[in-house]
Amino acid sequence: MKLFNYFRSSAAFRVRIALNLKGLDYEYASKAFAKNEHRAADYLALNPQGLIPALDVDGTVLSQSLAIVEYLNDLHPQPPLLPADPLARAQVRSMALAIACDIHPLNNLRVLNYLRQDLAQNDEGVSTWYRHWVAEGFRGLELQVAKHSSARRHCFGDSLSLADVCLVPQVYNARRFKCDLTPFPTLVAISTHLESLPAFDTARPEVQPDAQ
């Protein structure tokens, strides 16, 4: 498998975690955002969405991080990233989507660049925007996760799940933008525990081959 990647992409971060958890080897193919390599014609021919990540599996390219992670989970069921019970699966997906659909799209690089370049926002304006939407998203997620986490080590119950795979990259970015995380002790405690696990630790942006 080949993972089209960018070290700072939180969506790619999720997929790196999942690949590590499943113990799968993959080729790391960097697409530098600063050079617009993800918008190059050869990459758009593979992934018309022009986004990162994308996973090439024997010539078939999958896009969108959650679709990729669920594919990997279906193909390699251990360790499971979704519970067997349908209601529990829906709860985990709800947590993951709160991050992947409600928080991340408002704060990804193309949105931040639009704020800077087209709307003439300075760095402080962009950071204020970022912090606002993280706080908005984490407020509800904190309560949801606190209700379902067994010991503040995982988002749901006492097992790794898709929600954990999404949480760690989002907390990482929140720290990078100096968001106030004190109102979210459950999310911080869970992320701190997960970050100590090898599968999460080796997926960190700063240890990737294209880290700058």
N, C-alpha and C positions, 0 to 999 in steps of 0.2 A: 504494500500500500504506500501511496505517496500523499503526504499531507501538505497542501499549500497553506502557508503559514506566515504569520508576522509576529514577532516576539511580543509586541504590546497589545495585540488583539485579544480582548478578554474572551471573545467567542472561540478563537483558536486555543486559548488557554484551557477552556472547558474540554475541548476534544483531546488535547494533550493529556489532561488528567485521566480521561476515560480510557485512552489507549494504554496509559501506564497501569491503570487499575486492572485492565484485562491482560496485561503482560504481552502486548502486541508490539512487534517491531514495525517501524515505518521509516520512509525516507522523508526528510525535512526539506521542503522546497520553499524558500523564502520569497515573498513578494513584498518588496519595500513600499510602504505607503508614501514615503517622502518622495520617491521617484515615480510614483503612479504606476508601478509595475502591475498592480492589480487591475489596471485599466488598459493594459496592452492588448493588442489584437489577438495574440496567441493565447493569452489567458482567457479572454472573453469567449474565444471559440470553445474552450473547455467548460467555462462557467459563465454563462451569459449574465448572471447577476453581478458579476464583477466584484464580489465580496470575498472576504476571508472569514473562515476557512473553507476549503473544499477538499474532499477526499477522493483520490483516484483509486478505484478498486478494479484492477484488471481492465482498465480502459473505460470504465463507467465512472463518471464523476458525480459525487453527491455534494450538495451545498446545504447551508444552514446547520449550525452547530447541533441543535437539539435533534434534528433528523439524523445527523451522522451518529450522535451518541446512542440514539435508540436503535439504529441499525447495528452498531457494534454490540449493543446489549442483546439484541435478538440472535446475532451470529455467535456470540461468545457469552452464554448466560451467566457465567461465574466470574467474579461475584455479581449478583444481580443488582441492577441499579433502579429497578422498579419492583415494588411489592407484588406478590401474587394476587392479593385481594383487590378486586376492582375499585372499591371505594378508597382503599389506601393508595392505589396507583394514581387515582384522580387527585388525591390530596398532595402527593409528591409532585405531580405535574403542575398543579396549581401554584405551588411554591416556586418551581423552576420557571414557570411562565411569568410570574410576578417580576422576576429579574430579567429574563430574556426578552419579554414583550413590553413591560411597563417602565423599567428603569433604563436598561441598556440602550434601546433605540434612541432615546432622547439625549444620550450622552456619548454616543460613539464619535469617532474622529471626524466623519464627514459633517455631522451636525455642529461640532465645535468649530470646525473650519468655516462653515457657513456663517456662524455667529461672528467670527473674527473678520472674515474677508468680505462678506456681502452685507452684514448688518453693522459692521464697524465697531464691534465690541472689543474692549481691551481685555487684557489677561484677567483682571479682577472681575469684569463682567461675565466672562466665560466661566470662571471658577465659581462665581455666585450661582449661575445657572446650574452648573454641575451639582453643587452641594444641595441646592433646593430639591432637585429631582431624586437624588439619592435619599434624602431625608423623607420625602413623600413616599417613596417606595418601601423603604425600610420600616417605616412606622407600622404599617399593616403587617408586613412580613414578620416583624419581631413578635407580634402577638400570636400570629398563626403558628410560627415555629415553636414558641414557648409552650403552646398548648399541646403540641404533638411530639416534641423532643423528650426522650426518656431521661437523659442525664447531661444535656447541653454538650453533647459530643457529636451528634448528628441532627440534621433538620427534622427527620421523621423517625420516631422510635429509637432503636439502638443499632441501626445498620446504615451503611453507606447507600446513598441514593442519588438520583439525578439532581435533586435539590442541592445536595452538597457540592456536586460538580459545578453548579452554577454559582453557588454562594461565594466560594473562595475567590474566584477572579473578581467578583463585584466588590468584595471587601478590600481586596488588594488595590483596586483602582480608587476606592473611596479614601483609603489612606494616602494614596499618591496625590490626590487633590485636597488633602487635609480636611476631609469632612469630619464633623464632630460625631463620633460614634458612641459617646457616653449614653445616649438614650436607648441604645440597642445592645444591652449586655449579653443577651442570649445569642444573637448573631455573631458577636465578637468572640464569645467563648467557644462556640462551635467552630468558627473559622480558625481560631488559634490552635485548637486541637487538630483539625484536619491538616493544617499547614505543616505539622510535625511529621506527617506520614510521608514515606518516600515517594509515593505516586503523585502527591500534590507538590512536594518540595522540588522534585526534578522537573516539574512543569512550569516553574516560575519564569516570568519573562526574562529576568536578568541572567539566567543561565542558559538561554537558548543560543544557537549558533549565530544568529543575526542580531543579537543584543548590542545596543549602542550606548 
